[in-house]
Amino acid sequence: MTAPRTTSATHPVTIDAPEGVPFIDIVREFDAPVAALFRAHAEPDLVKQWLGPNGYEMDVEQWDFRSGGGYRYTHKDGKGGEYRFRGVFHVVRENDFAIQTFEYEGFPDVVAIESMTFTDLGGGRARLSIHSVYPTLEARDGMVASGMETGLVEGYARLDTVAAGL
């Protein structure tokens, strides 16, 4: 993908996967303060309400959103499909920044390193910026082709509601 793709929503998700480099940049704004957006990423009961595509159930085995913590969860699609993910939170700075690994267990040995920046835009608004680096261009392209965009758009639409209620 050479140019960023932007979805059509009140606050679109911009996904940029430039040709020739194994990374993806994702940006989305929210009508909620940074503290609420961060909390919705930190607390597993809140994460379960928004992460992933519509219609999927999320079982959280582990969610420890702190420096040195980790996570493991399963998305169930209601048709018998199960998709397991895991990673480590290397750095977590409250209301500011996090670095994590991200691994879909269906593709072992492909681990992305992601940084998430939580930016206060003032007026009770915030921006989430994610930079994901994959081990190869092929791994990055596989993620883009996996339906990632649908999960992001649908999940962030639910995150709007979750964060606004905090």
C-alpha positions in Angstrom: 0.0 0.0 0.0 1.7 3.2 -1.1 -0.7 5.9 0.3 -2.4 5.9 3.7 -5.9 4.6 3.8 -8.5 6.5 5.8 -11.8 5.1 6.7 -15.0 7.2 6.5 -16.2 7.8 10.0 -16.6 10.8 12.4 -13.0 10.1 13.5 -11.5 8.0 10.7 -8.7 5.4 11.2 -5.7 6.2 9.1 -3.6 3.2 8.2 -0.3 3.7 6.4 1.7 0.7 5.2 4.4 2.3 3.0 5.8 0.2 0.2 9.2 -1.4 0.9 9.3 -1.1 4.7 8.0 -3.6 7.2 5.9 -1.2 9.3 2.3 0.1 9.7 1.3 3.4 11.2 -2.2 3.8 12.6 -3.7 7.0 13.9 -7.2 7.6 15.3 -8.7 10.6 17.3 -11.3 10.2 20.1 -13.7 12.5 21.8 -12.5 11.4 25.2 -9.6 12.6 27.5 -6.3 10.8 27.3 -6.8 9.4 30.8 -10.0 7.6 29.7 -8.4 6.3 26.5 -5.4 5.0 28.5 -7.7 3.4 31.1 -9.7 1.6 28.3 -6.3 0.1 27.2 -5.2 -0.8 30.8 -8.2 -2.5 32.3 -9.0 -6.0 30.9 -12.8 -5.6 31.6 -12.8 -2.5 29.4 -10.5 -3.9 26.8 -12.9 -6.8 26.3 -15.6 -4.3 25.4 -13.9 -2.8 22.4 -10.9 -4.8 21.1 -11.4 -6.6 17.8 -14.1 -7.0 15.2 -17.8 -6.8 15.9 -19.5 -10.0 16.9 -16.3 -11.6 18.4 -16.2 -12.7 22.0 -12.9 -12.0 23.9 -11.6 -14.3 26.6 -8.7 -12.7 28.5 -6.3 -15.2 30.1 -3.8 -12.5 31.1 -3.8 -8.7 30.9 -1.1 -6.8 33.0 -0.8 -3.4 31.4 2.4 -2.2 33.1 6.1 -2.2 32.3 7.2 -5.8 32.3 3.6 -7.1 32.2 2.1 -9.3 29.5 -1.1 -10.4 27.9 -2.8 -13.3 26.3 -6.3 -13.4 24.9 -8.5 -15.3 22.5 -11.1 -13.9 20.1 -13.9 -16.2 19.2 -15.9 -15.5 16.0 -19.1 -17.4 17.0 -18.6 -19.9 14.1 -16.0 -22.1 15.9 -13.0 -20.0 14.9 -10.6 -19.0 17.7 -7.7 -16.6 17.3 -5.1 -16.3 20.1 -2.8 -13.4 20.7 -0.1 -12.7 23.2 2.7 -10.3 24.0 4.7 -8.4 26.5 4.3 -4.8 27.7 7.9 -3.6 27.7 7.2 0.0 28.7 4.0 1.6 30.0 3.9 5.2 31.0 0.5 6.2 32.3 -1.5 8.5 29.9 1.4 8.8 27.6 3.1 5.9 25.9 3.5 2.1 25.7 5.7 -0.4 23.9 4.5 -4.0 23.4 5.2 -7.1 21.4 2.2 -8.5 19.4 2.0 -12.1 18.2 -0.9 -13.9 16.6 -0.3 -17.5 17.7 -1.6 -18.7 14.3 1.6 -17.3 12.8 4.3 -18.4 15.2 7.7 -16.7 15.1 6.2 -13.5 13.6 6.3 -10.9 16.4 5.7 -7.2 15.9 7.0 -4.5 18.1 4.4 -1.8 18.6 4.6 1.7 20.2 1.4 3.4 21.2 1.4 7.2 21.9 -1.5 8.8 23.7 -1.7 12.5 22.9 -3.9 15.0 24.7 -5.5 17.3 22.0 -7.2 19.5 24.6 -10.9 20.0 25.1 -11.4 16.4 26.3 -10.0 14.9 23.1 -7.1 12.6 22.5 -5.2 10.9 19.6 -3.9 7.4 19.6 -0.9 6.8 17.3 0.5 3.3 16.8 3.7 2.3 15.0 4.0 -1.5 14.4 7.3 -3.0 13.1 7.3 -6.5 11.6 10.3 -8.8 11.1 9.8 -8.9 7.3 7.8 -7.1 4.7 5.9 -10.3 4.0 4.8 -10.5 7.6 3.7 -6.9 7.5 1.8 -7.5 4.2 0.1 -10.6 5.8 -1.1 -8.5 8.7 -2.6 -5.9 6.3 -4.3 -8.6 4.3 -5.7 -10.4 7.4 -8.7 -8.1 7.9 -6.8 -5.9 10.4 -8.5 -2.8 9.0 -12.0 -4.2 9.8 -11.0 -5.1 13.4 -9.5 -1.6 13.9 -12.4 0.4 12.5 -15.1 -1.7 14.4 -13.1 -1.9 17.6 -12.3 1.8 17.7 -15.9 2.7 17.1 -16.7 0.7 20.3 -13.7 2.3 22.0 -15.4 5.7 21.4 -18.3 4.6 23.5 -16.2 2.9 26.2 -13.8 5.9 26.6 -16.6 8.5 26.5 -18.3 6.7 29.4 -15.2 6.8 31.7 
